């Protein structure tokens, strides 16, 4: 007897999965290896930046009070008592009438409260003493970069879960993070099911197709920030499939299978879930493509049974698996970023279920436009190569026309959002 499944709304399915999320772990890695990893802790300034008052120019440091009466016809003269470069520490406290020759980035000496650039000063020797003069008044604090003017000690700079980019890495180096605490990448197991599947290097045979889903899912896992472990493809045989899946669950944090989740004679995953003692969260979703998407929990691990059709498999990963991976990486915005766009092509298909249509984004006449990426059928793989977004069309609609406003989930955006 064929099992009758009741589809649940997409939002409800997403919430079921989210309620079974688990907190991620952390590890320390070298700053040399931390690019594109997620921070495992907040970054707090361990010292002020800059850590001392410093000069922004090459010039002379002195007390502004010494220039109170300076003018075009009344140059004020200083004895130059020290010369310091960046990285050197002043050793002389300046007295009245004294100046220090200072280079860009060098620490301001005690007794000085301003810096005059070389261009406004005249230098010369007098009685075998280096001297300089200036014909203008200076103000206290003029041309000085003050201690802590960029960052105060104890200031929270970057939140946990932030993806480490070159700018973040520069801050880590500034504050001495030779070892960086990052979110440990979850390991996601991948198993492709179906006797009809061939390896990528095998020639085509009658009734067979090459296994594209495993490679596609592996790429999606990497894009989401996790690691994958491929356990191969399984023929439609119950006991070997069960044993492989049981073993895989001991080695991974999340397990994805593709195919075998429908109700056909050779769809084995429902029976495997039952024998594992896994709890089924749902086994049908009111969506196209991917209505047969099934998710189960086994202990503290999630099993995602995605459709064997490439586009349905692709969409199921982005909606259900990706947010769980991002949560384990401490992201505060685990869901795909959603934007409004203008539909550039007619899409006349009626939508009894919520439909996720493959599209790509263009910018036309100052507007964001969504164009169809190709043929929109669940078994079609070619359109995925051009897909940068999923146009989300609500159920119960009779099709859309060019010019209609639609919502699009962005696949390649580094930004996400808090809720679906």
C-alpha positions in Angstrom: 0.0 0.0 0.0 1.4 3.4 -1.0 2.1 5.7 1.9 0.0 8.9 1.9 2.1 11.8 3.0 0.6 15.1 4.1 2.7 18.1 2.9 3.5 20.8 5.5 4.2 24.5 4.7 7.8 25.5 3.9 8.0 27.8 6.9 6.9 25.0 9.2 9.4 22.6 7.8 12.2 25.1 8.2 11.2 25.7 11.9 11.2 21.9 12.5 14.8 21.7 11.3 15.8 24.8 13.2 14.4 23.4 16.5 16.9 20.6 16.2 20.0 22.7 15.7 23.0 22.2 17.8 25.7 24.7 18.9 29.0 24.5 17.1 32.5 23.9 18.5 35.6 25.9 18.4 39.3 25.3 17.7 42.5 27.4 17.5 44.4 27.7 14.2 47.3 29.8 13.0 46.5 33.3 11.8 48.2 32.2 8.5 45.3 29.7 8.0 42.3 31.7 9.2 41.1 33.3 6.0 37.4 32.7 5.3 36.9 31.0 8.6 34.3 32.1 11.2 35.4 33.8 14.4 34.8 31.6 17.4 34.8 34.5 19.9 34.3 38.3 20.0 37.4 40.3 19.3 38.1 42.9 21.9 40.9 45.6 21.8 43.6 44.5 24.2 45.2 48.0 24.0 44.4 51.4 22.6 45.1 52.2 18.9 47.3 54.0 18.5 48.9 53.0 21.8 50.6 56.4 22.1 50.4 60.0 20.8 52.1 60.0 17.4 53.0 62.2 14.5 51.1 62.0 11.2 53.9 63.8 9.3 57.6 64.3 9.1 58.4 67.5 10.9 59.2 69.0 14.3 57.5 68.5 17.7 57.5 71.2 20.3 55.2 73.1 22.7 52.6 75.3 21.0 53.0 77.9 23.7 56.4 78.8 22.3 54.7 80.1 19.1 52.2 82.5 20.8 54.0 85.5 19.3 55.2 84.0 16.0 54.4 85.7 12.8 55.7 86.6 9.3 58.0 89.2 10.7 58.7 87.5 13.9 60.1 83.9 13.4 60.4 81.8 16.6 63.6 79.8 16.9 64.0 76.4 18.4 67.1 74.3 19.3 66.6 70.8 17.8 67.7 68.5 20.6 66.8 65.1 19.3 65.9 63.2 16.1 63.5 60.2 16.3 62.1 57.9 13.7 59.1 55.6 13.7 59.7 52.8 16.2 62.1 54.9 18.3 61.3 56.2 21.8 62.0 59.8 22.6 64.6 60.2 25.4 64.5 63.9 26.0 61.7 65.9 27.7 61.4 69.2 25.8 61.9 72.5 27.6 61.0 76.0 26.4 62.6 76.7 23.0 63.4 73.1 22.3 62.1 70.9 19.4 62.5 67.3 18.3 62.9 66.4 14.7 60.2 63.6 14.2 59.3 61.2 11.5 55.8 59.9 10.5 54.4 57.5 13.1 57.0 58.3 15.8 55.9 58.9 19.4 55.5 62.5 20.5 58.1 63.4 23.1 57.2 64.7 26.6 56.8 68.5 26.6 55.5 68.7 23.1 51.8 69.1 22.1 52.0 69.9 18.4 53.9 69.0 15.2 54.8 71.4 12.4 55.6 69.9 9.0 59.0 70.4 7.4 57.4 72.5 4.7 56.5 75.3 7.2 59.8 75.3 9.0 63.3 76.6 8.2 66.3 74.6 9.3 69.8 75.7 9.8 72.8 75.5 12.1 73.8 78.1 14.7 76.8 77.8 16.9 77.2 74.2 15.8 73.7 73.5 17.0 70.9 72.3 14.8 68.1 74.8 14.8 64.8 75.5 13.2 62.4 78.4 13.1 58.7 78.9 12.3 56.7 82.0 11.4 53.2 80.9 12.5 51.4 80.1 15.7 50.5 76.5 16.4 47.6 75.1 18.6 47.8 72.4 21.2 47.0 69.0 19.6 47.7 70.3 16.1 49.0 67.5 13.8 49.0 64.9 16.6 47.2 61.5 16.3 46.1 61.0 19.9 46.4 57.7 21.8 43.2 55.7 21.5 41.7 58.0 18.8 41.0 55.0 16.6 40.2 52.3 19.2 39.9 52.4 23.0 41.3 49.6 25.1 38.5 47.1 25.9 36.4 48.1 22.9 34.4 45.3 21.2 35.6 45.3 17.6 34.2 42.2 15.8 31.4 39.8 16.7 31.7 36.0 17.0 30.6 34.3 13.8 32.1 37.0 11.5 33.8 35.7 8.4 37.5 36.5 8.5 38.4 38.7 5.5 41.6 40.7 4.9 40.4 43.6 7.0 39.5 41.3 10.0 42.8 39.6 9.6 44.6 42.9 9.8 42.8 43.6 13.2 43.8 40.1 14.5 47.4 40.9 13.7 47.2 44.3 15.3 46.1 42.8 18.6 48.5 39.9 18.6 46.3 37.0 17.6 49.0 34.6 16.3 46.5 31.8 17.1 42.9 32.5 16.2 39.8 30.9 17.8 37.5 29.9 15.0 34.3 27.9 14.6 35.2 24.3 13.9 33.8 23.3 10.5 31.1 20.7 10.8 31.6 17.5 8.8 28.7 16.8 6.5 28.4 13.2 5.1 27.2 12.7 1.5 25.7 9.6 0.1 24.1 9.3 -3.3 21.5 6.5 -3.7 20.2 4.8 -6.8 21.2 1.8 -8.9 21.0 4.0 -12.0 24.0 6.1 -11.0 27.3 6.0 -12.7 30.6 7.5 -11.5 31.7 10.7 -13.3 34.5 8.8 -15.1 32.3 6.0 -16.4 30.9 6.0 -20.0 27.1 6.3 -20.3 25.1 3.1 -20.4 21.5 2.5 -21.3 19.2 3.4 -18.4 22.0 5.0 -16.4 23.0 8.6 -15.6 26.1 10.1 -14.1 26.0 11.0 -10.4 25.9 14.8 -10.5 24.1 15.3 -7.1 27.1 14.3 -4.9 29.5 16.7 -6.6 26.9 19.5 -6.5 26.1 18.9 -2.8 29.8 18.8 -2.0 30.3 22.2 -3.6 27.3 23.6 -1.7 28.7 22.3 1.5 32.0 24.0 0.9 30.3 27.3 -0.1 28.4 27.1 3.2 31.6 26.9 5.1 31.6 23.2 6.2 33.6 20.1 5.2 32.3 17.1 3.4 32.9 13.4 3.6 31.8 11.3 0.6 30.7 7.8 1.3 30.1 6.8 -2.3 26.9 5.8 -4.1 24.6 3.1 -3.0 22.6 0.7 -5.1 18.9 0.1 -4.3 19.7 -2.7 -1.8 18.4 -2.3 1.7 21.0 -4.0 4.0 24.2 -2.6 2.4 22.6 0.8 2.3 21.5 0.6 5.9 25.0 -0.5 7.1 26.7 2.3 5.1 24.4 4.9 6.5 24.7 3.6 10.1 28.5 3.7 9.8 28.5 7.2 8.2 26.4 8.6 11.1 29.2 7.7 13.5 31.7 9.7 11.5 29.9 13.0 10.7 27.9 15.8 12.3 25.2 15.9 9.6 24.3 13.3 7.0 22.8 14.0 3.5 21.5 11.4 1.2 20.2 12.1 -2.2 17.4 10.0 -3.8 15.4 7.2 -2.3 13.0 9.4 -0.3 9.8 9.0 -2.4 7.3 6.1 -2.1 8.4 4.0 -5.1 9.3 0.3 -4.8 13.0 1.1 -4.7 12.9 4.1 -2.4 14.6 2.7 0.7 15.3 5.7 2.9 11.9 5.6 4.9 12.6 2.0 5.9 16.2 2.8 6.8 15.1 5.7 9.0 12.7 3.3 10.7 15.4 0.7 11.4 17.8 3.4 12.7 15.1 4.5 15.1 15.3 8.0 13.7 12.5 10.4 14.4 11.0 11.8 11.2 10.5 15.6 11.4 8.6 15.7 8.1 8.5 13.7 4.8 6.7 16.1 2.4 6.8 19.8 2.0 4.4 22.0 0.1 7.1 23.2 -2.3 8.3 22.8 -5.8 10.8 21.5 -6.5 11.7 19.1 -3.7 8.3 18.2 -2.2 9.5 14.8 -1.1 12.4 16.3 1.0 12.6 14.3 4.2 14.4 15.3 7.4 14.9 13.0 10.5 16.8 13.3 13.7 18.9 10.5 15.2 20.2 11.4 18.6 21.9 14.8 18.2 22.4 14.4 14.4 20.2 15.5 11.5 19.6 13.3 8.5 18.6 15.2 5.3 17.0 13.0 2.7 17.0 15.2 -0.4 15.4 14.5 -3.7 17.3 12.6 -6.4 16.3 15.3 -8.9 19.2 17.7 -9.2 17.3 21.0 -8.9 15.1 19.7 -6.1 18.2 18.4 -4.3 19.9 21.8 -4.8 16.9 23.8 -3.4 16.5 21.4 -0.4 20.1 22.0 0.6 19.8 25.8 0.5 16.5 25.9 2.4 17.2 23.3 5.1 20.9 22.3 5.4 22.6 25.7 4.9 21.0 27.4 7.9 22.1 24.6 10.2 25.7 24.8 9.0 25.7 28.5 9.4 24.3 28.2 12.9 27.1 25.8 13.9 29.5 28.5 12.6 28.0 31.0 15.0 26.3 33.1 12.3 23.6 35.4 13.5 22.1 35.6 10.0 22.0 31.9 8.9 19.3 32.2 6.3 19.7 33.3 2.6 19.4 37.0 2.1 16.1 38.0 0.5 15.5 40.9 -1.8 12.7 42.3 -4.0 13.3 42.2 -7.8 11.3 42.8 -10.9 10.5 39.7 -12.9 12.1 40.1 -16.4 10.5 37.0 -18.0 7.0 35.6 -18.0 6.5 32.6 -15.7 3.0 31.3 -16.5 3.0 28.1 -14.4 0.3 27.9 -11.7 1.7 27.3 -8.2 -0.4 25.1 -5.9 2.7 24.9 -3.7 5.4 27.5 -2.9 7.7 27.4 -5.9 11.5 28.2 -5.9 12.4 29.2 -9.4 16.1 29.3 -10.6 17.0 32.7 -11.7 19.9 35.1 -12.1 20.0 38.8 -11.1 20.7 41.7 -13.5 20.6 45.4 -13.1 18.5 47.1 -15.8 17.5 50.7 -16.0 18.4 51.2 -12.3 16.3 48.3 -11.2 17.1 44.8 -9.9 15.7 42.3 -12.3 15.3 38.5 -12.0 15.7 36.5 -15.2 14.9 32.8 -15.5 18.1 30.7 -15.5 16.7 28.1 -17.9 14.1 25.3 -18.0 12.5 25.1 -14.6 11.9 21.4 -14.0 13.2 19.5 -11.0 15.2 17.0 -13.1 16.9 19.7 -15.1 20.6 20.3 -14.2 21.8 22.7 -16.9 20.0 25.8 -15.5 21.8 25.4 -12.2 25.0 26.6 -13.8 23.5 30.1 -14.3 21.5 30.3 -11.1 22.4 33.0 -8.6 19.1 33.2 -6.9 15.9 31.4 -6.1 12.7 33.3 -6.9 10.2 32.5 -4.3 6.6 32.4 -5.7 3.8 31.8 -3.1 1.4 28.8 -3.5 -2.1 29.4 -4.8 -1.0 31.7 -7.6 -1.8 31.3 -11.3 1.6 32.4 -12.7 3.5 35.7 -13.0 4.2 38.1 -15.8 7.2 40.2 -16.8 7.2 43.4 -14.7 5.7 41.7 -11.5 7.6 42.2 -8.3 9.0 39.0 -6.8 11.1 37.9 -3.8 14.5 36.4 -4.5 16.8 34.4 -2.2 20.4 35.3 -3.0 22.7 32.3 -3.3 26.1 33.9 -3.6 25.7 36.8 -1.1 28.0 36.8 1.9 25.2 38.5 3.8 22.3 36.6 5.3 19.3 37.3 7.4 18.1 36.4 10.9 14.9 34.7 9.9 13.6 33.0 6.8 
